[in-house]
Every structure is written in structure tokens, then in C-alpha cells.
Amino acid sequence: MALHPNAGKPATTGELVNLPRLITQYFTDKPNPAERTQRVSFGTSGHRGSSLTASFNEDHILATTQAICLYRHKEGITGPVFMGMDTHALSEPAQATALEVLAGNEVPTMIAANNEYAPTPAVSHAILTYNAGRTSGLADGIIITPSHNPPQDGGFKYNMTNGGPAEGSVTAWIEAKANEILENGLKEVKRQPLQKALKASTTKTYDYLDAYTADLDQVIDLEAIRSAGLEIGVDPLGGAGVRYWERIADRYNINLNIVDTQVDQTFRFMSLDWDGKVRMDPSSAYAMQRLLALKDRFAVAVACDTDYDRHGIVTRSQGLIQPNHYLAVAIDFLFRHRPGWSPDTGIGKTLVSSQMIDRVAKKLGRKLVEVPVGFKWFVDGLFDGSLGFGGEESAGASFLDRNGKVWSTDKDGIIAALLAGEITATTGKDPGEIYDEFTAAYGAPVYARIDAPATPDQKDKLKKLSADQITSSTLAGEPIDAILTEAPGNGAAIGGLKVATENGWFAARPSGTENIYKIYAESFKGEGHLKQLQEEAQSVVNGVIS
């Protein structure tokens, strides 16, 4: 897709979401379940949509929350639901709606104390902490966020008793039941008025902020950062963790320079992303102009997206470091500086992440587990400790604590950001400088992702890409080594196609969260080879969706 002429520029008033209209339509507009785009649909990370398009309205949340209650009853889950929300404008009304249904079903619910926002990793960590040592009465969670999506979007996720995003069979059941409830006019929904729900005996508060930050030194060597006197720049991006940074700095006496603590649901302080939209994507240089402005002020500057499950890292040596570059550096550092981890602990990556990670894993002598896109595929490994690290090319990662125990089974942008500080403090080099050493040792890959619009029907066609559609024995001048429709790490369908050679690869798949498709490609032979990979990949995609 062509670059928008305003990409990287500040948002203007006309490009900001109309908040009164957004909230009004959440309550007043009624989705038509006969329309595909207005049904409950769980992608790679929950149901997402906007009240402006009748795809995220009160009826969706009523139906989905009731479906979750029915799922819990079916599975015998009796512990509390830990519920958190981010700073998107639709998150607070959605939490109110969900609480009405949870109280109506007499489900014990933990909402954030002091009306705080709750980052995704803080909710995951709370579930794991509560369930530790228990065999019954286990807790699960609801996280209300569309992640880094634009301000007009809302999102609703269910996390299982292992603290991580629900697996596909679970979300499929919840999605089907929610749509059945919608089709039946919400007759199955049990709810209480909000004020009654807030006072219900089943509604409790939980201090996510204190609990998460109190345990943080279990996973990051904060003393190394403190003793090095390292100053880290932090842009909270008006997200769910906006107040966490100050608490971390005070609790551990580390030097975090927090540049802005405002919460503004229009996100008017953002620069526009590549397509001219406001999007809180910490891996996009267009969206991260304000973070990039910190490049020469701090050895490391960091940011997270709105629910704090993704990270953005700016270094003096490279500016905004590409997610794949940082994943490789983080993996190398952790497996060299965590003596408490088992020698059998492996590395998890998605199959659209850089082959640089493969080369680092080989050098470390560690097992590499390659899975489809979606953090849910890392949950079991992080939970049982068989994976020390799980990371996605979209700047999402989590890892074990310093003793090799589970920390968060959902993505954690806070620990990924602070790890950049630990790396710099411990090695005397920033992550960008270390990556430069990798390219000297392993080669210098060039990587790119192309996003383009796709209708739901076109996305369905892309999911069914098969090896039969690759008729050539070569790709960009090299013999094809592998044609994958299933991930080698777990045999799960990738919902698309990956073709690989010795020095390059491409993958094509539909987005699980937006109406776009994505073509990923990487070359260890340079920009010209990358372009050839992209052109051949585009030809395959065009043949499927045209």
C-alpha cells in the first residue's frame, strides 16, 4: 500500500475521533448478526471492532461476556475473573457492560483498585499469582483492549487459567455462543444495573499496579540498571501502564525520565502511521516520531502500546530498533545471563520472524520452536518452562523470570522495555550496537512487511493458500527448500503460506485483527533480492484473491 502523505506528521483536529459520537453509538447502535462484519469475531487476539461500524457495541459485550460465563460454568471454572482495561475510549464502557453481566451471573470479579487502568501483562501475572499452588477454584481473565489499534476501536479478550490468551478451540466456542445469543435477541443475558454490580458481593478490587511492580525484580535485574546510573527515557503513550513507570522508578530507585503522563482518548499527541491513521504501534517509525525525538537524550528510550503488551526501543546507535533485531538481541542476552534457566529451555518464535533468530539459537545451542502468528502458541511453553522466551515480529514478547519460573503468559511490553536497560547497563552496549555485531557474524538480513486492504472473503481465500499454488522450483533465483502451510514447531496450520530458500523467504497471510493481508519477506542477500521475493509473493497472492 502507498505511503500516506501525512505519515509521520502530527494528527490534525480533523483526523481525531469524535468521542461523544463513539460512546453514544456504543450504547445506541444495534449490530445485525446477519451481517458478517457485525458479528462477534475472535481473531488472533480477541474480538475487535468499532461502535462507528456496529462491530463493537454494547450488544457484542453483553453477548460475549454471557458466553464467557457459560464457558466457565461448562468447564467448572469457579475462581475470580481478573478484569483489566486499557485507555481506549471504548474500554471503560465495555468494562461497565461486562461487569453488569458478570455480577448478574454471580461470577467473582477483580477490577482494578482506584479506577486504575490495567496493562495486559499485569492481568496475566495476577492470574498466575492467584493460581499458583491451586488445583481448584482457578482464576481466569478478561482484558478489554484492541491493543495498538486506532482510537475508535475496542477490543475484548479472554485469558485462560494459565494466564494466557485463550486457545482457538476455546475462542471458537465463545464466539459461536456469543453470536447465538445475539441472534436470539440477548434473551440469555443475565445482568445487573451498574451501580448494583459495583456493590455486589462478587465484585472486588485488586491492586494490579502494586502487585505487578512489587514482583518486577524477579524478572529484570533492576539493580544492574540502578548501579550503572543508566537514565532511560520513557514515553508512556497515554496507555494502560502510564502510572507504572513512576512506581517502578520510586520502588527500585532507577532513573526513568518520563516525558509525558497525559491520558487523552483521542491520542492527539501521536504522529500518524504509514496509512495516515492514528495508531499506537511502538514498532512503527511513523507513529513513534515523539519517541524517536529522545534518541540523542538517552542511551535507551522506550515505549509500549496502549495495553502494554508490545514494546518500542530507541537506541542512540540505531534509532527505533526493528522488532526482529531486538528479539534476536534479547534472546542472546537472556540465554547468556540467566543461569537459573534450565539448559533444556527453548526459544519460541513465530514463523514470520527473522531467520537471524534461527542463527542466534543455533549459536546458543538451544532448541528453536517455530509456531504460527499469535502469542497463544507460546502460552503452554512459557507456563511449564519449556520455553524461556516467546517473541513475535510485531514487537510482542515475554520470558521466564530470573529463576526460570513463569512470569507472564501474555506479551509483556514493560519487561521487554526494561530489558533494554538491563542489556545496556550490563554490557556497556545498547541493543543496536549488539545487533551490529550479529550482522558481522551471521550476515545482514533485510526484512519488510507489506500490508494491503482485503475483504473478509479475500481473507478467507488467503487462509486456504496451499503448496499446490507454488508451481516453480525456485524462489528469487534460489532453489526452494521448504513450502509450509503448517508451523514446524507444533504442526498447527499457519492460516497462509511460507516459502523458504537458503537466503530468503516470504510468507503471506490475512490479518487476524484488521481487514488487511500481510506479505512478510526477508533476504540475507540485500534489497534487490528482497524486492524480488516480494514481487513473487505478490504474484501468488494476486492469483488467489483476484
N, C-alpha and C positions, 0 to 999 in steps of 0.2 A: 504494500500500500504506500502511496506517495506521502512524503513528509508534509505535515500541515505547515503553512507559512508562519503560524504563530507558535510553533513548537519551541519550548524553552523560554517563552516570554511570559510575563505575569498575566494572570487571568484578569479580564476586564469585567465590569459590572454585568454586562450583557451575557457573559459566559457562566455566571454563577447561578446555582439552583435557587428556585423560588421556594423558600422553606415553608411559608404558610400554605401554599398550594400543595406541596409534597405531603405535609402532615394531614391536611384536610382530605386529600384523596386516599390516604391510607385508611381512613375511617369510613369514607362515604362511597368509594367505588367498589363495586362487586365484581369479582372475576367470573368469567363464563368458563366452566370446566370443559365445555365442548370445544373451546379454542385451545389448541396445543400450547401456545405461548402464555396462557393464563392459568395453567395447571401447576400444581406443586411438582418441582423437578429437582432432584438431588444430583448435582454434577460431581466433580471431583472433591468438592468441599461444601456440601450442604445446598439448601435452596437459596437462590439469589434472584433478585429482580428489582423492580421499582414500582411504587404506587402510581407513578405517572403513566405506566403502561399496563396497569392492572395485573402485574406479575408479582407484587409483594404488597399485599393489603391485609387488613385485619383478618379477613376470612381465611387467608392462607395460614396465618399463625394460629388461629383458633383450631383449624383442622389438623395442622402438623403437630401442635402440642398435644391435642387429644390422641392422635395416633401414637405419639411417644408414650403417653400414659398407658395406652392399651398394650404397646410393646413391652413396657416394663412389667405390666401385670402378667402377660403371657410368659415372660422369661423369669418371673419370680424375683425381680429386682426391687428391693424394699428399702434400700438406703436413700439418702437425700440426693436430690438433683442440685449440683453446684451450677449456678447460672451466672453468667457474666455478659457484659455488653461493651461494645466499643463506642466511639464518638460520632459515628454516622447518625444523621438526623433521625432516621427511621428506627434506630436501635432502641431508643428509650420507649417509644410507644409499643414496639414489638415485645419488649420485656414486660411491660404492663399487661398486655394481652396474654402473654404466656403465663404470667403469674396468676391471672384470674382463672385460667384453666387448670393449672397445677393445684391451686387451692380448692377448686371445685371437685377435683379428683382425690383430694386429701393426700397429695404427694408432698412429703417433706422437701422443702426447698431452701437452699442457701443463696441469698442475694448479697451483693457487696455492702459492707458496712459503710455508713456515712455517705451513701449515694455515690460511691466511687465507681468509676469505670473499672473493668477487669480485663486485662490482657489475656489472650488465648493461653499462653504458657502458664499463667498464674492459675487458671481454672484447671488445666491438665495436672499441674503439680498438686493442687488441692485435692483432686480426686485420688491421685496416687497416695498422697499422705494419709487421707482418711481410710483408704482401703488396706493400707499396709498391715499385715498380720491378721486381717479378717478373712473368713471363709464364707460368711453370710452377711446379710444386711449391707451389701456393697452399694457404693455411690456411683452415679454417672453424671453427665453434664450436658448443659445446653449453652452454646456460645452464640451470641447474636452479633453477627458481623458479616459483611461482604468482602472482608479483607481489604485489599488496596483498591477496590472498585470505586468509580466516581461517587460524588456526594449524594446523588439522587438514588443510589442503590441501597438495598437492605439485604441482609443475609441471615440464615438460621441454620446452625449446625448441631448435630447430636454427637456427643462423645461417649464412648462406652466405658465400662467399669475398669478397663485397662488404661483409661485416661486419654486415649487417642481417638481420632476421627473414626466414626463407625464404618465397618467394612461394607462392601457392596450388597451382600445379601440382607443386611440389616436396613440400610437406607432404601433398598428396593421395597421392602415390606412397609416401612413407614411411609414412603412416597405413595404406594398403591392404596394404603388405608386412608391417608390424608385426602387423596383425590376421591375416594369413595365417599368420605364424609362430606366433601364439597358437593359432590353430585346429589347427595341426599339432603341438601339444604341445611347442613350443620346440626341436624337433629340429635346426633350422638354427643355433641359437645356439652360437657358439664363446666360451668363457670360460676364464679362469684364476682360481685362488684369489686372494683379495685381496692377501695378503702377497707372492705371486709377481708379481702385477700391479704392485704398488708398486715392486718391484725390477727390473722388466723394462727392457730397454734402450730400449724405445719410450716409457717414462714419464719425463717431465722435469718440473721445476718452473719456474715463471715468476713473477716478482715484479710482479704486477698493480699492487699498491699503489705501488711506487716508479715504475714506468713511466708510469702514468696521472698521478700528481701532478707528476712532473717536467715533463710537457708542458703542464700546465694553463694556464700563462701565454700559450700560443699562442692560446687561445680566449677567455679572460677577461682584462680589464685589471686585474690584481690590484694593480698599482702604484697605480692610482687609488683603490682601496679602502684600501691601506696609507697613502698620503699624506694621505687625508682623515681618518684616525684613526677610521674608522667601526667601531663594535662591532656584530657580528652575532650574534644568538642562534641556537644550533643544537641541535635535538633529534634525535639520530641514529635514534630509534625502534627501537633494537636491531637495525638492519638490516645489510646486507652492507657498507655503507660506514662502519660505526661507527668504524673506526680511520683513515679517510681524512681526517677533519676536522682531527685533531691534526697529521697530517703536512703538510697544506696550510697550517695556521697557522704551523708552525715553518719550513717551507721558504720561505714568502713574507712572513713577518713581518707577518701581518694578524691582527686582533683578533677571533678566533672564540671566543665563550663557549659551551662545550659543556656542556650541562646534565646529561647522563646518558650513560654509556658502557656500561651493562649490556646483556648479551645474555641474554634469557630466552625460550625457545621457546614458553612459554605466552602471552607478551605480556601478562602480568597488569597491566602499567603503563598499558595502553591504556584509554581510555573507550570504551563501547560505541557502535557505529554506529547509524544510524537504525532498523535492524531488530533491534536487541538482540544483534548478533553482534560478536565481536572482529574487526576488520578494519583493516588498516594503510593506510587510504586518506588520504593527506595533503590531499585536497581536500574532505574531509567535516568540517564544523564539529563534528559529534557525536563523531567519532573523534579530533579534534585538540584536545580540551579542554586538554591539557597544553601544547601549542604556543601556544594562544590565551592561556594564562596569562602568556606572555612579552611580550604586546602592548605594555605600558607600560614594559617594561625596556629594550627595544632599538628602534632606528629600524626595523630589519628583523629578523625571526626566521624561520628556515627549517627544513624537514624534508623527508625523502624516504621513499618506501615501502620495502618490505623488500628489493627488489633494486635500489633507487635509480634506477629509470627514470622515476619520477614525482616531482613537486615540490609542496610546500605553502609558501605565502608569507604571513606575517603582518606587517601594517604598522600603525603607530600610527593612521593615518587611517581604515583600513577593517577592521581585524582580519584574519581569514582572507580573503584576496582571492580572488574566484571565478576558477577557471582561465581562463575566457574573457576576463575582464578583464585578467588578467596576460599572456595570449598577445598581446592587442592592444597592450599597453604594450611588451612585449619586442620585438615586430616593429617598432614605430615607432622604438624606441631603436636597435636594431641597424642598421636600414637608414639611419639618420642618423649613426651613429657607427662605421661600418666602411668607411672609404674604400678599403680593399683589395678590397672586393667588386665584382664586375662590375656595370655598370648594367643588364645583361640578366638578372641573378639574380632569380628569382621567389620567391613566398611560397606555401607549401603549407598547406592547412587541410582538415580533414575536413568533410563536408557537414552534420554536426550541431554544428559550432562556430558561434560568434556571427557575425551579419552585421556587427557592429562591425568585425571584421577586414576585411570587404569594403570598408568605408568608409575605414579606415586605409590599405589597399592602394591604393585609388583616389587618396587624397590624396598618397601617396608616388609615384604613377605607376608602380607595379610590377605585373607580371603576377601574377594570382591563380590558383592551381591547386587546384581543389576535388575531393577524392577520397573514396572510401568510408572507413568506420571501419576502422582497422588501420594501424599505423605502417609496415607493409611497403610501402604505396603511396608513401611518401616516399623509400624507400631509393635508387632509381636517381637521383633528382634531387639528393639530398644527396651521393651518390657522385661524380657528374660536375660538381657545382657549379651546375647549372641552377636549383636551389632553394637559397636562403640559409637558409631556416627551414622546418621542418615541425612542426606542432603539432596536438594532439588536445584536445578539450574535457575529457577525463578527466585533464588535468594532465600530459600527456606531450609532450616537445618535444626537438628537437636543432637545431643550427645549425652553419654553417661556422666555421672558425677565423678569426682576425683578418685573415688574408691571403687569405681566400676559398677555402681548401682544406678537404677533408673532414676532420672530426674524429671523429664517431661516427655511424654509420648506424642505430643503435638509439636509443631515447629515453635522455636523459641528465638525471637529476634534479639532479646536482651542479652542472653548469654553469648550469642554469636557476635554481637557488637562488642561486649566486654572482652571476649576472647582476643579481638584485635589488639586491645590494650595490653592484655597479658603477653601476647606474642611479641609486641614491640618492647615491652618492659624487660622481658626475659632474654631476648636475642639481641637487642640493640638495633634491630632492623624492622622496618614496617612491613606489612604483608606484601605490598607491591614490590619491594626490594627482594624479598624472598622468592616471589614468583619469577622475577627476572633470572634468578639463579636456576630455577626449574627449567626455564626455556633454554638456557645454555646447556643443561644436562640432558633434557628429554626432547628438545625441539620446541618450536614456537607455533602453536596452533592458532588459526583464525577461526572465529565462531560467529555465527549470526542466526537470528531468528526472524522470519518474515511472518507478519500477521495480516490476514485479509478477511473481509466480511464473508460470512457463509450463513445460509438459511438453515433452519433445523433439518430440513430434508437433505440438504447438501452435507450437513454434518453426519447424518445417518449413513450416507453413502461412503464418506471418508472412513468411518469406523469399520467398514467392511472391506477396506483395502486388503488385497491378498498378494502372495508371492507370484501368482499367475499373471499379475499385471506388470511384472518386470520381465520383459522379453529379451533384454540384452544380457550378455555375459560379462559386460564391463560397465563401470560407472566412472565418468570423468576420466577415461583413459586408463583405468586400472581394473584388474580382474576383481569381480565381486567375491568377497569372502563369505558374506552372510546376508540372507534376506529374512528378517524377523517380523513375525506377527504376534509372537509371544515373548515375554521377557525371559532371558536366560537364567535369571536368579531365582524365579519362582514359577515359571511356566504360565503365568497369567497373561491373558490377552492384553495387548497394548492399545487396542482401540485405534489402530492405524498401522503404519508400516515403517520399518527401519531397514536401510540397505547400507552395508559397510564394506570398505576395502581396507588395504593396509594403511593408507594415509588419509583416509577421509570417510565420511558417512553423511547420510541425510535421514531425517525422519519426518513423516507427515502425519498429523492427527488433528481432529477437531478439538476446540477448547471445551472443557467441561464446565466453564463458568460464564462464557460470553458467546455471542453469535459470531464467532470468527473461527478460521482454521489457522494452523501454525505449521510452518516448514522450518525445521531446525537443520543446520548443516555445519560441519567443521572440517577443516583441512589442515594438515601438517605440511602442506606444500605451498601455501601462500594464497593471496587474494584472488589471483586468476583461477586457480583450481577451485576455490570456494565458490566463485561465481558460476563455474561450470557445473558444480554439484547442485547449486540452487536452480539453475536452468533446467537440468534434467529432472529434478524433483518436481518443479512446477509443471513440467510436461506430463508427468504421471498424474498429478492432482487434477489438472485440466481435463484429462481424459476421463476422469471419474465423475466430476461434478458438472461438466458442460452438457 
